[in-house]
């Protein structure tokens, strides 16, 4: 498996350590409805700055997340934030944390999976989107998320549409992700099929991070 070198961000919530953060914990309605991109960006900065080694409480996490959203990510309910504005906010957040990276949105469809693997090989969380149905925005086709069982099999557990997640590992047909504070898996061919049939690479793409020094 191509994977991040360290454990991912964990937040202590109700006595249990999460796998990344979740917008659903916030007291702010706008963040709960459309804060997934801001959570992914915030978590990535925590990881890259070495703060994934800390155990943050839910209260500490929410307090810092709300400040980050207020300063860097203008969320518009119910649409959230598009990839270009996410990259703009991410670059400002990277400067705040004094991290030597530059963010930009989108690569060509053929480069999608190689770029995911490149980021993970560099120990960089790979933020990407399960875009909306496009151009038929009113449709509700969704991408399945899976849980991995102790015996190594995968079972459907949830699904998403118009949602940002963070890849933390890639193993053959499966991509391990952080979403809603939990570990899930996405099947690569199902993601490709979703983008081809129901979405588009413009809105289902990667927030690339490139080292600047």
Backbone as CSV, one residue per row, in Angstrom:
resi,resn,N_x,N_y,N_z,CA_x,CA_y,CA_z,C_x,C_y,C_z
1,UNK,0.839,-1.206,0.000,0.000,0.000,0.000,0.868,1.248,0.000
2,UNK,0.515,2.222,-0.838,1.103,3.556,-0.767,0.311,4.338,0.266
3,UNK,0.984,4.814,1.308,0.252,5.359,2.450,1.015,6.504,3.096
4,UNK,0.279,7.349,3.816,0.935,8.319,4.670,1.821,7.590,5.668
5,UNK,2.903,8.237,6.060,3.886,7.585,6.922,3.459,7.554,8.383
6,UNK,2.570,8.451,8.761,2.159,8.556,10.165,0.656,8.354,10.308
7,UNK,0.233,8.099,11.535,-1.200,8.039,11.806,-1.837,9.365,11.418
8,UNK,-3.113,9.312,10.984,-3.778,10.536,10.574,-4.296,11.296,11.797
9,UNK,-4.780,12.478,11.564,-5.306,13.350,12.624,-6.366,12.604,13.431
10,UNK,-6.280,12.709,14.737,-7.306,12.096,15.574,-7.794,13.096,16.619
11,UNK,-9.094,13.075,16.814,-9.767,13.966,17.759,-10.496,13.085,18.765
12,UNK,-10.330,13.392,20.038,-10.987,12.605,21.079,-12.422,13.095,21.231
13,UNK,-13.353,12.227,20.890,-14.772,12.573,20.937,-15.540,11.459,21.640
14,UNK,-16.163,11.793,22.764,-16.912,10.822,23.561,-16.034,9.632,23.931
15,UNK,-14.753,9.935,24.223,-13.835,8.906,24.665,-13.238,8.053,23.567
16,UNK,-13.559,8.360,22.308,-13.073,7.570,21.175,-12.286,8.473,20.230
17,UNK,-11.139,7.983,19.768,-10.318,8.758,18.836,-10.881,8.635,17.425
18,UNK,-11.078,9.765,16.759,-11.613,9.780,15.405,-10.523,9.481,14.383
19,UNK,-10.914,9.426,13.124,-9.973,9.325,12.000,-10.172,10.569,11.145
20,UNK,-9.484,11.645,11.537,-9.729,12.940,10.915,-10.880,13.663,11.593
21,UNK,-11.133,14.877,11.144,-12.204,15.670,11.716,-13.515,15.501,10.973
22,UNK,-14.538,16.168,11.464,-15.857,16.107,10.838,-16.572,17.433,10.990
23,UNK,-17.173,17.894,9.907,-17.975,19.115,9.967,-19.232,18.919,10.796
24,UNK,-19.645,17.666,10.985,-20.885,17.385,11.686,-20.785,17.665,13.179
25,UNK,-19.592,17.861,13.699,-19.430,18.147,15.124,-19.660,19.617,15.455
26,UNK,-19.648,20.468,14.457,-19.691,21.911,14.692,-21.067,22.370,15.166
27,UNK,-21.072,23.416,15.976,-22.319,24.061,16.383,-22.815,25.032,15.321
28,UNK,-21.972,25.327,14.324,-22.328,26.263,13.261,-23.040,25.521,12.130
29,UNK,-24.260,25.939,11.828,-25.065,25.232,10.829,-24.389,25.214,9.469
30,UNK,-23.805,26.328,9.046,-23.183,26.391,7.729,-22.039,25.398,7.624
31,UNK,-21.242,25.259,8.677,-20.143,24.295,8.662,-20.697,22.877,8.592
32,UNK,-21.747,22.586,9.361,-22.332,21.235,9.332,-22.839,20.877,7.937
33,UNK,-23.443,21.830,7.260,-24.060,21.566,5.964,-23.022,21.478,4.846
34,UNK,-22.013,22.335,4.872,-21.119,22.415,3.709,-19.666,22.702,4.075
35,UNK,-19.220,22.191,5.220,-17.855,22.479,5.653,-16.844,21.378,5.379
36,UNK,-17.193,20.393,4.540,-16.296,19.247,4.346,-14.961,19.654,3.725
37,UNK,-14.966,20.609,2.793,-13.715,21.049,2.179,-12.809,21.750,3.171
38,UNK,-13.395,22.587,4.014,-12.610,23.279,5.038,-12.024,22.286,6.040
39,UNK,-12.795,21.262,6.407,-12.295,20.228,7.315,-11.112,19.499,6.689
40,UNK,-11.244,19.115,5.415,-10.162,18.403,4.733,-8.890,19.251,4.692
41,UNK,-9.036,20.545,4.372,-7.880,21.439,4.307,-7.253,21.632,5.686
42,UNK,-8.081,21.854,6.686,-7.596,22.044,8.057,-6.858,20.803,8.548
43,UNK,-7.456,19.627,8.337,-6.814,18.383,8.766,-5.473,18.172,8.078
44,UNK,-5.411,18.469,6.779,-4.153,18.302,6.048,-3.064,19.193,6.628
45,UNK,-3.419,20.423,6.991,-2.433,21.329,7.589,-2.001,20.834,8.974
46,UNK,-2.930,20.305,9.736,-2.569,19.722,11.027,-1.565,18.586,10.829
47,UNK,-1.831,17.746,9.831,-0.934,16.624,9.568,0.443,17.120,9.121
48,UNK,0.481,18.016,8.164,1.752,18.472,7.597,2.585,19.259,8.604
49,UNK,1.939,19.855,9.587,2.671,20.604,10.611,3.067,19.727,11.794
50,UNK,2.743,18.428,11.725,3.114,17.503,12.782,2.142,17.448,13.939
51,UNK,1.034,18.153,13.832,0.092,18.194,14.953,-0.831,16.982,15.009
52,UNK,-0.701,16.069,14.035,-1.475,14.836,14.111,-1.033,13.994,15.300
53,UNK,0.148,14.317,15.854,0.630,13.576,17.025,-0.109,13.995,18.290
54,UNK,-0.758,15.154,18.234,-1.541,15.617,19.375,-2.880,14.887,19.421
55,UNK,-3.464,14.821,20.594,-4.839,14.358,20.721,-5.685,15.559,21.102
56,UNK,-6.373,16.121,20.118,-7.217,17.276,20.358,-8.570,16.818,20.893
57,UNK,-9.157,17.612,21.754,-10.532,17.344,22.161,-11.473,17.874,21.087
58,UNK,-12.702,17.408,21.126,-13.699,17.891,20.172,-13.873,19.399,20.290
59,UNK,-13.867,19.911,21.503,-14.042,21.349,21.715,-12.877,22.134,21.129
60,UNK,-11.647,21.667,21.346,-10.471,22.336,20.795,-10.502,22.317,19.270
61,UNK,-10.850,21.181,18.717,-10.902,21.050,17.257,-11.936,22.005,16.659
62,UNK,-13.139,21.999,17.210,-14.205,22.852,16.674,-13.859,24.329,16.793
63,UNK,-13.261,24.721,17.894,-12.900,26.123,18.088,-11.900,26.583,17.024
64,UNK,-10.881,25.764,16.764,-9.879,26.153,15.769,-10.439,26.057,14.357
65,UNK,-11.264,25.042,14.090,-11.883,24.906,12.769,-12.758,26.117,12.451
66,UNK,-13.565,26.556,13.395,-14.446,27.692,13.151,-13.660,28.960,12.861
67,UNK,-12.521,29.126,13.520,-11.667,30.268,13.236,-11.091,30.171,11.829
68,UNK,-10.668,28.978,11.436,-10.114,28.755,10.098,-11.165,29.042,9.020
69,UNK,-12.375,28.556,9.227,-13.455,28.801,8.266,-13.733,30.290,8.147
70,UNK,-13.824,30.968,9.265,-14.128,32.397,9.273,-13.071,33.207,8.507
71,UNK,-11.816,32.816,8.620,-10.729,33.601,8.048,-10.359,33.212,6.621
72,UNK,-10.567,31.916,6.261,-9.984,31.454,5.002,-10.953,30.801,4.018
73,UNK,-12.095,30.331,4.479,-12.967,29.567,3.590,-14.388,30.117,3.616
74,UNK,-14.740,30.973,2.654,-16.085,31.557,2.616,-17.118,30.533,2.146
75,UNK,-17.837,29.946,3.090,-18.818,28.915,2.770,-20.160,29.558,2.425
76,UNK,-20.761,29.090,1.352,-22.073,29.585,0.927,-23.062,28.428,1.002
77,UNK,-23.975,28.507,1.949,-24.969,27.455,2.141,-25.981,27.471,0.998
78,UNK,-26.358,26.356,0.380,-25.938,24.984,0.675,-24.803,24.484,-0.215
79,UNK,-24.165,25.403,-0.970,-23.228,24.966,-2.005,-21.814,24.711,-1.484
80,UNK,-21.457,25.262,-0.340,-20.120,25.046,0.194,-19.087,25.915,-0.499
81,UNK,-18.032,25.292,-1.008,-16.946,26.030,-1.628,-16.431,25.234,-2.820
82,UNK,-16.189,25.920,-3.942,-15.699,25.193,-5.111,-14.195,24.956,-5.005
83,UNK,-13.659,24.144,-5.900,-12.266,23.746,-5.824,-11.291,24.900,-5.945
84,UNK,-11.609,25.867,-6.783,-10.700,27.005,-6.985,-10.601,27.836,-5.708
85,UNK,-11.749,28.135,-5.094,-11.728,28.911,-3.849,-11.141,28.101,-2.701
86,UNK,-11.315,26.782,-2.748,-10.680,25.934,-1.736,-9.157,26.049,-1.839
87,UNK,-8.638,26.054,-3.052,-7.189,26.200,-3.253,-6.700,27.560,-2.769
88,UNK,-7.474,28.612,-3.045,-7.096,29.954,-2.585,-7.020,29.994,-1.064
89,UNK,-8.047,29.471,-0.406,-8.051,29.449,1.052,-6.951,28.563,1.606
90,UNK,-6.698,27.442,0.936,-5.646,26.540,1.389,-4.280,27.216,1.340
91,UNK,-4.013,27.975,0.301,-2.727,28.664,0.206,-2.546,29.673,1.337
92,UNK,-3.612,30.343,1.704,-3.526,31.282,2.829,-3.318,30.531,4.143
93,UNK,-3.985,29.385,4.273,-3.837,28.588,5.486,-2.427,27.993,5.582
94,UNK,-1.878,27.570,4.467,-0.506,27.055,4.457,0.483,28.128,4.909
95,UNK,0.252,29.357,4.493,1.137,30.452,4.938,0.989,30.679,6.436
96,UNK,-0.234,30.575,6.938,-0.457,30.748,8.379,0.357,29.731,9.178
97,UNK,0.381,28.492,8.699,1.110,27.442,9.400,2.580,27.363,8.977
98,UNK,2.994,28.274,8.096,4.374,28.330,7.611,4.814,26.993,7.008
99,UNK,3.943,26.438,6.179,4.208,25.167,5.526,4.659,25.406,4.087
100,UNK,5.706,24.720,3.631,6.305,25.008,2.319,5.604,24.295,1.166
101,UNK,4.337,24.611,0.965,3.564,23.993,-0.111,2.743,25.060,-0.827
102,UNK,2.370,24.730,-2.062,1.474,25.569,-2.851,0.339,24.701,-3.352
103,UNK,-0.889,25.166,-3.186,-2.067,24.402,-3.589,-2.608,24.903,-4.921
104,UNK,-3.092,23.979,-5.722,-3.842,24.346,-6.928,-4.879,23.270,-7.197
105,UNK,-5.907,23.661,-7.930,-7.049,22.773,-8.134,-6.998,22.110,-9.510
106,UNK,-7.150,20.792,-9.507,-7.472,19.994,-10.691,-6.263,19.574,-11.516
107,UNK,-6.309,18.319,-11.922,-5.378,17.746,-12.887,-6.225,17.061,-13.957
108,UNK,-5.610,16.654,-15.053,-6.354,15.961,-16.100,-6.824,14.605,-15.583
109,UNK,-7.899,14.116,-16.171,-8.461,12.851,-15.718,-7.470,11.698,-15.744
110,UNK,-6.597,11.664,-16.759,-5.621,10.578,-16.876,-4.579,10.620,-15.755
111,UNK,-4.385,11.801,-15.169,-3.368,11.946,-14.130,-3.932,11.819,-12.722
112,UNK,-5.245,11.624,-12.612,-5.889,11.641,-11.305,-5.265,10.618,-10.353
113,UNK,-5.264,9.342,-10.710,-4.760,8.315,-9.798,-3.250,8.388,-9.603
114,UNK,-2.449,8.612,-10.665,-1.007,8.786,-10.429,-0.686,9.943,-9.490
115,UNK,-1.455,11.033,-9.570,-1.192,12.178,-8.693,-1.581,11.865,-7.244
116,UNK,-2.668,11.124,-7.048,-3.032,10.687,-5.695,-1.874,9.890,-5.089
117,UNK,-1.354,8.937,-5.855,-0.273,8.097,-5.359,0.999,8.921,-5.135
118,UNK,1.275,9.886,-6.012,2.445,10.749,-5.842,2.373,11.520,-4.524
119,UNK,1.192,12.087,-4.233,1.032,12.838,-2.989,1.264,11.945,-1.778
120,UNK,0.639,10.780,-1.769,0.782,9.878,-0.633,2.229,9.417,-0.467
121,UNK,2.912,9.182,-1.581,4.312,8.762,-1.519,5.204,9.850,-0.922
122,UNK,4.767,11.112,-1.033,5.500,12.239,-0.441,5.012,12.550,0.981
123,UNK,4.145,11.689,1.525,3.575,11.880,2.861,2.713,13.141,2.926
124,UNK,1.947,13.381,1.844,1.040,14.523,1.759,-0.391,14.002,1.639
125,UNK,-1.299,14.378,2.536,-2.698,13.961,2.396,-3.273,14.437,1.061
126,UNK,-4.038,13.576,0.412,-4.568,13.884,-0.917,-6.054,14.225,-0.815
127,UNK,-6.358,15.503,-0.860,-7.746,15.964,-0.792,-8.359,15.905,-2.189
128,UNK,-9.521,15.287,-2.293,-10.207,15.266,-3.587,-11.722,15.306,-3.365
129,UNK,-12.435,15.504,-4.436,-13.888,15.682,-4.323,-14.644,14.576,-5.027
130,UNK,-15.739,14.185,-4.400,-16.788,13.421,-5.063,-17.780,14.492,-5.503
131,UNK,-17.685,14.904,-6.741,-18.413,16.084,-7.176,-19.915,15.899,-7.227
132,UNK,-20.635,16.990,-7.485,-22.081,16.894,-7.676,-22.396,16.209,-8.994
133,UNK,-23.631,15.788,-9.154,-24.064,15.332,-10.468,-23.971,16.520,-11.422
134,UNK,-23.379,16.305,-12.581,-23.110,17.427,-13.487,-23.225,16.959,-14.938
135,UNK,-23.928,17.715,-15.786,-24.544,19.017,-15.537,-25.934,18.939,-14.892
136,UNK,-26.431,17.729,-14.690,-27.764,17.572,-14.095,-27.662,17.689,-12.581
137,UNK,-27.502,18.911,-12.106,-27.235,19.139,-10.687,-28.351,18.661,-9.766
138,UNK,-29.545,18.526,-10.291,-30.688,18.144,-9.466,-30.748,16.629,-9.201
139,UNK,-29.958,15.861,-9.931,-29.991,14.411,-9.737,-29.214,14.028,-8.478
140,UNK,-29.438,12.817,-7.985,-28.922,12.414,-6.666,-28.111,11.115,-6.710
141,UNK,-27.456,10.828,-7.834,-26.594,9.658,-7.887,-25.429,9.857,-6.911
142,UNK,-25.069,8.807,-6.165,-24.074,8.917,-5.110,-22.981,7.860,-5.288
143,UNK,-21.832,8.116,-4.649,-20.716,7.168,-4.650,-20.701,6.398,-3.334
144,UNK,-20.549,5.094,-3.398,-20.545,4.257,-2.197,-19.224,4.370,-1.440
145,UNK,-19.312,4.426,-0.115,-18.171,4.320,0.793,-18.269,2.972,1.497
146,UNK,-17.109,2.359,1.731,-17.071,1.034,2.334,-16.301,1.037,3.650
147,UNK,-16.611,0.067,4.507,-15.830,-0.239,5.692,-15.084,-1.551,5.453
148,UNK,-13.869,-1.643,6.000,-13.069,-2.850,5.863,-13.234,-3.707,7.107
149,UNK,-13.616,-4.956,6.915,-13.838,-5.873,8.026,-12.526,-6.531,8.455
150,UNK,-12.550,-7.166,9.601,-11.352,-7.811,10.146,-10.817,-8.895,9.220
151,UNK,-11.699,-9.522,8.434,-11.259,-10.586,7.525,-10.741,-10.047,6.196
152,UNK,-10.692,-8.710,6.064,-10.167,-8.100,4.847,-11.203,-7.811,3.781
153,UNK,-12.450,-8.185,4.002,-13.508,-7.896,3.032,-14.055,-6.486,3.245
154,UNK,-14.738,-5.973,2.239,-15.277,-4.621,2.279,-16.799,-4.671,2.186
155,UNK,-17.471,-3.864,3.008,-18.931,-3.835,2.998,-19.401,-2.390,2.838
156,UNK,-20.433,-2.150,2.011,-20.963,-0.788,1.876,-21.408,-0.243,3.218
157,UNK,-21.072,1.025,3.478,-21.383,1.610,4.784,-22.060,2.962,4.669
158,UNK,-21.713,3.723,3.641,-22.282,5.051,3.479,-22.159,5.435,2.006
159,UNK,-22.487,6.686,1.687,-22.344,7.167,0.315,-22.281,8.684,0.340
160,UNK,-21.842,9.264,-0.773,-21.656,10.711,-0.792,-21.905,11.286,-2.174
161,UNK,-22.217,12.563,-2.161,-22.355,13.369,-3.372,-21.950,14.783,-2.986
162,UNK,-21.243,15.489,-3.891,-20.797,16.862,-3.627,-20.076,16.942,-2.278
163,UNK,-18.983,16.211,-2.175,-18.331,16.028,-0.874,-16.823,15.935,-1.054
164,UNK,-16.062,16.629,-0.189,-14.604,16.518,-0.176,-14.176,15.476,0.857
165,UNK,-13.180,14.675,0.483,-12.610,13.681,1.392,-11.085,13.762,1.282
166,UNK,-10.403,13.016,2.149,-8.945,13.001,2.144,-8.446,11.578,2.020
167,UNK,-7.651,11.305,0.985,-7.039,9.996,0.809,-5.815,9.890,1.706
168,UNK,-5.717,8.762,2.424,-4.571,8.518,3.307,-3.808,7.258,2.918
169,UNK,-4.343,6.475,1.985,-3.660,5.264,1.549,-4.289,4.734,0.276
170,UNK,-3.495,4.041,-0.525,-3.969,3.501,-1.802,-3.404,2.089,-1.956
171,UNK,-4.276,1.120,-2.189,-3.852,-0.275,-2.263,-4.618,-0.968,-3.383
172,UNK,-4.005,-1.038,-4.553,-4.656,-1.710,-5.672,-5.957,-1.038,-6.059
173,UNK,-7.050,-1.788,-5.930,-8.365,-1.291,-6.345,-9.004,-0.358,-5.335
174,UNK,-8.400,-0.207,-4.146,-9.058,0.494,-3.058,-8.278,1.712,-2.599
175,UNK,-9.029,2.753,-2.255,-8.463,3.983,-1.716,-8.998,4.177,-0.308
176,UNK,-8.093,4.320,0.663,-8.504,4.584,2.049,-8.673,6.080,2.234
177,UNK,-9.774,6.483,2.852,-10.061,7.903,3.001,-10.487,8.240,4.430
178,UNK,-10.387,9.523,4.745,-10.956,10.084,5.966,-12.156,10.932,5.567
179,UNK,-13.287,10.673,6.219,-14.502,11.463,5.985,-15.393,11.362,7.212
180,UNK,-15.963,12.484,7.635,-16.869,12.516,8.789,-16.221,11.907,10.041
181,UNK,-14.905,12.066,10.177,-14.218,11.569,11.357,-14.021,10.070,11.391
182,UNK,-14.220,9.394,10.254,-14.118,7.931,10.200,-13.250,7.487,9.029
183,UNK,-12.795,6.250,9.109,-12.036,5.641,8.028,-12.988,4.889,7.110
184,UNK,-12.935,5.215,5.822,-13.723,4.525,4.807,-12.803,4.112,3.669
185,UNK,-13.393,3.370,2.724,-12.682,2.982,1.508,-13.569,3.259,0.299
186,UNK,-12.916,3.655,-0.772,-13.585,3.885,-2.058,-12.983,2.917,-3.077
187,UNK,-13.821,2.327,-3.891,-13.332,1.469,-4.963,-13.011,2.334,-6.178
188,UNK,-11.794,2.203,-6.670,-11.323,3.106,-7.718,-12.194,3.060,-8.974
189,UNK,-12.560,1.870,-9.426,-13.354,1.809,-10.661,-14.750,2.381,-10.461
190,UNK,-15.278,2.306,-9.229,-16.587,2.906,-8.966,-16.493,4.432,-8.988
191,UNK,-15.379,4.975,-8.474,-15.190,6.432,-8.550,-15.099,6.865,-10.004
192,UNK,-14.300,6.158,-10.807,-14.162,6.507,-12.224,-15.510,6.442,-12.932
193,UNK,-16.291,5.421,-12.622,-17.603,5.262,-13.242,-18.545,6.381,-12.822
194,UNK,-18.469,6.769,-11.534,-19.299,7.870,-11.047,-18.973,9.168,-11.798
195,UNK,-17.679,9.462,-11.929,-17.272,10.701,-12.618,-17.721,10.661,-14.076
196,UNK,-17.545,9.517,-14.735,-17.869,9.396,-16.162,-19.375,9.480,-16.407
197,UNK,-20.165,8.824,-15.576,-21.604,8.718,-15.831,-22.426,9.827,-15.185
198,UNK,-21.989,10.329,-14.026,-22.854,11.213,-13.255,-22.251,12.577,-12.930
199,UNK,-20.938,12.731,-13.030,-20.305,13.987,-12.638,-19.388,14.459,-13.769
200,UNK,-18.273,15.074,-13.438,-17.309,15.544,-14.441,-15.985,15.813,-13.745
201,UNK,-14.887,15.672,-14.477,-13.573,15.835,-13.858,-13.334,17.259,-13.373
202,UNK,-14.035,18.229,-13.920,-13.885,19.614,-13.457,-14.278,19.746,-11.991
203,UNK,-15.314,19.018,-11.571,-15.821,19.135,-10.202,-15.474,17.929,-9.340
204,UNK,-15.020,16.843,-9.946,-14.541,15.669,-9.208,-13.044,15.569,-9.472
205,UNK,-12.250,16.193,-8.614,-10.828,16.314,-8.900,-10.030,16.469,-7.604
206,UNK,-8.751,16.835,-7.754,-7.813,16.844,-6.627,-7.388,18.261,-6.270
207,UNK,-7.227,18.506,-4.979,-6.521,19.694,-4.510,-5.045,19.314,-4.382
208,UNK,-4.265,19.658,-5.390,-2.842,19.286,-5.423,-2.025,20.196,-4.512
209,UNK,-1.068,19.617,-3.813,-0.109,20.367,-3.014,1.280,20.088,-3.556
210,UNK,2.031,21.140,-3.825,3.377,21.005,-4.369,4.360,21.723,-3.448
211,UNK,5.464,21.056,-3.137,6.469,21.666,-2.277,7.090,22.870,-2.971
212,UNK,7.331,23.925,-2.189,7.918,25.145,-2.738,9.391,25.269,-2.396
213,UNK,9.873,24.429,-1.511,11.314,24.440,-1.182,11.729,23.117,-0.540
